[in-house]
Amino acid sequence: MDMNRRQTLLSVAGLVTSAAMAQDKFPSKPITLIAPWPAGGSSDAVMRAFAESAGRQLGVSVVVENRPGAGGTLGASAMVNARPDGYTLTQLPLGIYRLPHMQKMSFDPIKDLTHIVGLTGYTFGLVATLDAPFKTLKEMVAYARANPGKVEYGSTGTGTTPHLAIEEFSQKAGIELNHIPYKGSAELMQAILGGHIRIMSGTLEFAPMVKEGRLRLLATLGSQRTKAFPDIPTVKESGWDTITESPFGIGGPKNMSPAVVRVLHDAFKKTLEDPKVLETLDRFFQPIIYMGTEDYSRYGQQTFEAEKSTIDRLGLAKKG
């Protein structure tokens, strides 16, 4: 019995040691990072900058995989069936906390995800074509009131932050706008530059077009004016109490090993010191919004609850 017990203990010890060694070697192969937006837009560029920098920190390639559509939720959906080994990750945009309140989704943003690290966020604005019959937000509101349902605006998809920000603003302004959803920011930009829509709600990747005089910025949607356009008022300053800010970070499947989460957290946190990453964030007017694993998990829970209140208030909650 003593001999058998000793052999059993040695076997168990060997398995524990092997598991620990395997974990210590993480990562030992390329990591897939899902960007739930089309290639070519600002979100794609930012995620690729993070991936390249994190790959250098981890010693393996971090490969960006674009999965556009469904309001930016396809990355979170992919986590439901992904192995929790740290080799499949995704960006976690704000929409993943909102859309489950609006329609049936294949994932629960709290139960099915591991929140690893918060990194940055978007700055939003409302821009118009130069030939639009209004030059300011107040003029646009007056025009929309005189022409209900005839003013079209585009966003990166139904239920996304740029969409709901304008829906909330429209309710408070007492106007009716016609929403045209697109699959991502690159497609949205093509639509407004091509004259297919008069107004666009999106991130400040449109800034170069505004500076070149090809588009007109009506207002920004943050709590304060952006340093890129200090003369342009916020929506709230213009008279309508709408503030929209949108932090995001990196997540993985549920049940990930804390040790693996720590390795990934540390690598992505280090990217926020990378000059190339910082240059990319500056280019798209995205501030650093760092959150550690515990704070980011708490943010996810609080945002999920807050988004339910917003959806209920706007009358967009799913039925049944």
C-alpha positions in Angstrom: 0.0 0.0 0.0 2.8 2.4 0.9 4.5 1.7 -2.5 1.2 2.2 -4.4 0.4 5.4 -2.4 3.9 6.8 -3.1 3.5 6.0 -6.9 0.1 7.8 -6.9 1.5 10.8 -5.1 4.4 11.0 -7.5 2.0 10.7 -10.5 -0.2 13.5 -9.1 2.9 15.6 -8.4 4.0 15.0 -12.0 0.7 16.1 -13.4 0.7 19.3 -11.3 4.3 20.1 -12.3 3.5 19.5 -16.0 0.4 21.7 -15.8 2.4 24.4 -14.1 5.2 24.2 -16.6 2.7 24.4 -19.5 1.2 27.5 -17.8 4.6 29.0 -17.3 5.2 28.7 -21.0 2.1 30.7 -21.9 2.0 31.8 -24.6 3.7 29.2 -26.8 1.8 29.9 -30.0 0.1 32.7 -31.9 -2.9 34.4 -30.2 -6.0 35.4 -32.1 -7.5 38.8 -31.3 -10.9 39.4 -32.8 -11.7 43.0 -33.9 -15.5 43.0 -34.4 -15.3 45.7 -37.1 -14.3 45.8 -40.8 -10.7 46.2 -41.8 -9.6 49.7 -42.7 -11.5 51.7 -40.0 -10.2 53.4 -36.9 -11.1 50.5 -34.6 -9.2 48.1 -36.8 -6.1 50.3 -36.9 -6.1 50.7 -33.1 -6.6 47.0 -32.5 -3.7 46.2 -34.9 -1.5 48.6 -33.1 -2.3 46.9 -29.8 -1.9 43.5 -31.3 1.6 44.3 -32.7 2.8 45.8 -29.5 1.3 43.1 -27.2 2.9 40.4 -29.5 6.3 41.9 -28.8 5.7 41.8 -25.1 4.5 38.2 -25.2 7.0 36.9 -27.7 4.4 35.5 -30.1 2.3 36.9 -32.9 -1.1 38.4 -31.9 -3.1 38.0 -35.1 -6.1 40.3 -35.6 -9.2 38.7 -37.1 -11.9 41.0 -38.4 -15.5 39.9 -37.7 -17.7 42.8 -38.6 -21.5 43.1 -38.2 -24.1 42.6 -35.5 -23.3 45.9 -33.9 -19.8 44.8 -32.9 -20.9 41.8 -30.8 -19.5 39.0 -32.9 -16.2 38.9 -30.9 -18.1 38.4 -27.7 -20.3 35.7 -29.4 -17.2 33.8 -30.4 -16.0 33.6 -26.8 -19.0 31.3 -25.8 -17.4 28.3 -27.6 -13.7 29.4 -27.4 -11.3 27.5 -25.2 -10.4 29.5 -22.1 -6.6 29.0 -22.7 -5.8 32.6 -23.6 -5.3 32.0 -27.3 -8.6 33.5 -28.4 -9.4 37.1 -27.3 -11.6 39.9 -28.4 -12.2 43.6 -28.1 -15.1 44.4 -25.8 -17.0 47.4 -27.2 -19.7 49.1 -25.3 -22.4 47.5 -27.4 -21.9 44.0 -25.8 -23.4 45.4 -22.6 -26.4 47.0 -24.4 -27.6 44.7 -27.2 -28.5 41.8 -24.9 -31.2 44.1 -23.5 -32.5 44.9 -27.0 -32.5 41.4 -28.6 -31.7 37.8 -28.0 -28.0 37.2 -28.0 -25.9 34.1 -27.9 -23.8 35.4 -24.9 -24.1 36.9 -21.5 -21.5 39.8 -21.2 -20.9 39.0 -17.6 -21.3 35.2 -17.2 -19.6 34.3 -20.5 -16.6 36.6 -20.6 -13.4 37.2 -18.7 -12.6 40.9 -18.6 -8.8 41.2 -18.8 -7.9 44.9 -19.2 -9.4 48.2 -20.1 -7.3 50.2 -22.6 -8.9 53.2 -24.3 -12.2 54.6 -25.5 -13.8 56.5 -28.4 -14.6 60.2 -28.8 -17.8 60.7 -30.8 -19.1 63.5 -32.9 -21.9 64.4 -35.3 -20.8 65.7 -38.7 -22.6 66.8 -41.8 -21.9 67.2 -45.5 -21.0 70.7 -46.7 -24.1 71.0 -48.8 -26.4 70.2 -45.9 -28.9 73.0 -45.3 -27.6 73.7 -41.8 -24.2 74.6 -40.3 -24.7 74.1 -36.6 -26.5 71.6 -34.4 -29.2 74.1 -33.5 -29.8 74.8 -37.2 -30.0 71.0 -37.8 -32.6 70.6 -35.1 -34.7 73.4 -36.5 -34.5 71.9 -40.0 -35.4 68.4 -38.7 -38.4 69.8 -36.9 -39.6 71.4 -40.1 -38.9 68.2 -42.1 -39.7 65.3 -39.8 -38.3 61.9 -40.9 -36.6 63.4 -43.9 -33.1 63.9 -42.4 -31.0 60.7 -42.7 -28.0 59.9 -40.5 -25.6 57.0 -40.6 -24.0 55.0 -37.8 -21.8 51.9 -37.4 -24.9 49.8 -36.8 -28.2 49.4 -35.0 -27.7 49.4 -31.2 -24.1 50.7 -31.4 -23.1 53.7 -29.3 -23.2 56.2 -32.2 -26.7 55.1 -33.0 -28.2 55.2 -29.5 -26.4 58.5 -28.7 -28.3 60.2 -31.5 -31.6 58.4 -30.7 -31.3 59.8 -27.1 -30.4 63.2 -28.4 -33.3 63.1 -30.9 -35.8 62.3 -28.2 -34.6 65.2 -26.0 -34.5 67.6 -29.0 -38.0 66.5 -30.1 -37.0 65.6 -33.7 -37.3 62.5 -35.9 -34.3 61.4 -37.8 -34.0 58.5 -40.2 -31.3 56.0 -39.2 -29.2 54.2 -41.8 -27.0 51.5 -40.2 -23.6 50.5 -41.7 -21.3 47.6 -40.9 -18.4 49.8 -39.7 -16.7 53.1 -39.7 -14.9 52.6 -43.0 -18.2 51.9 -44.8 -19.9 54.8 -43.0 -17.2 57.2 -44.0 -17.6 56.2 -47.7 -21.3 56.8 -47.5 -21.1 60.3 -46.2 -18.2 61.3 -48.5 -20.2 59.9 -51.4 -23.2 62.0 -50.5 -25.5 59.0 -49.7 -26.3 60.5 -46.2 -26.2 64.0 -44.9 -25.2 63.3 -41.3 -22.9 60.8 -39.7 -22.6 59.8 -36.0 -19.3 58.2 -35.4 -15.8 58.4 -33.9 -13.4 61.3 -34.6 -11.7 59.4 -37.4 -13.6 61.9 -39.5 -11.3 64.6 -38.1 -9.0 64.8 -41.1 -12.0 65.3 -43.4 -13.2 68.1 -41.2 -9.8 69.8 -41.1 -9.5 69.5 -44.9 -12.9 71.2 -45.2 -14.7 68.2 -46.7 -17.1 67.7 -43.8 -18.6 70.0 -41.1 -18.5 69.0 -37.5 -21.7 70.0 -35.8 -21.0 68.9 -32.2 -19.0 66.3 -30.1 -20.7 64.0 -27.7 -18.3 63.8 -24.7 -18.6 65.5 -21.3 -16.1 68.2 -22.5 -14.9 69.6 -25.7 -12.2 67.7 -27.6 -8.7 69.2 -27.8 -8.8 68.4 -31.6 -11.7 70.9 -32.1 -11.8 73.2 -29.1 -14.2 75.7 -30.8 -16.8 73.1 -31.5 -19.4 72.7 -28.7 -20.6 69.5 -27.1 -24.2 68.4 -27.6 -24.8 69.2 -23.9 -23.4 72.7 -24.4 -25.7 73.2 -27.3 -28.7 72.6 -25.0 -29.5 68.9 -24.9 -28.3 66.8 -22.0 -26.7 63.9 -23.9 -23.2 62.7 -23.0 -21.7 59.7 -24.7 -18.3 58.2 -23.8 -17.3 54.6 -24.6 -14.3 52.8 -22.9 -13.2 49.4 -24.2 -10.6 46.8 -23.6 -9.7 43.2 -24.1 -11.6 40.1 -23.0 -11.6 36.3 -23.3 -13.9 33.3 -22.6 -15.1 32.6 -19.1 -13.1 30.4 -16.7 -9.6 31.6 -17.8 -6.7 30.8 -15.5 -5.9 33.8 -13.3 -2.2 33.3 -14.2 -2.9 33.5 -17.9 -5.1 36.6 -17.4 -2.2 38.2 -15.5 0.2 37.6 -18.3 -2.2 39.0 -20.9 -3.1 42.0 -18.7 0.5 42.9 -18.1 1.4 42.7 -21.8 -1.5 44.8 -22.9 -1.0 47.3 -20.1 2.6 47.7 -21.4 1.3 48.6 -24.8 0.1 51.9 -23.3 3.7 52.9 -23.1 4.5 52.0 -26.7 5.1 55.2 -28.8 3.5 53.6 -31.9 0.4 52.7 -29.9 0.2 56.2 -28.5 0.6 57.7 -31.9 -2.2 55.6 -33.2 -4.5 56.6 -30.3 -3.7 60.3 -30.9 -4.4 60.0 -34.6 -7.9 58.8 -33.8 -8.4 61.0 -30.7 -8.7 58.1 -28.3 -7.6 58.7 -24.7 -6.0 56.2 -22.5 -8.6 54.7 -20.1 -6.7 52.0 -18.3 -8.5 49.6 -16.0 -7.0 46.6 -14.3 -8.7 43.2 -14.3 -10.8 43.8 -11.2 -11.8 47.3 -12.1 -12.6 46.3 -15.7 -14.8 43.4 -14.5 -16.6 45.8 -12.1 -17.0 48.3 -15.0 -18.6 45.6 -17.1 -21.1 44.7 -14.4 -22.0 48.3 -13.8 -22.3 49.2 -17.5 -24.5 46.2 -18.2 -26.9 47.5 -15.5 -26.7 51.1 -16.7 -27.3 50.1 -20.3 -30.6 48.4 -19.3 -31.8 51.6 -17.8 -30.9 53.5 -21.0 -32.6 51.0 -23.2 -35.7 51.0 -21.0 -35.8 54.8 -21.1 -35.6 54.9 -24.9 -38.3 52.2 -25.3 -35.9 49.8 -27.1 -36.0 46.8 -24.8 -36.6 43.4 -26.4 -40.1 42.0 -26.1 -40.8 38.9 -24.1 
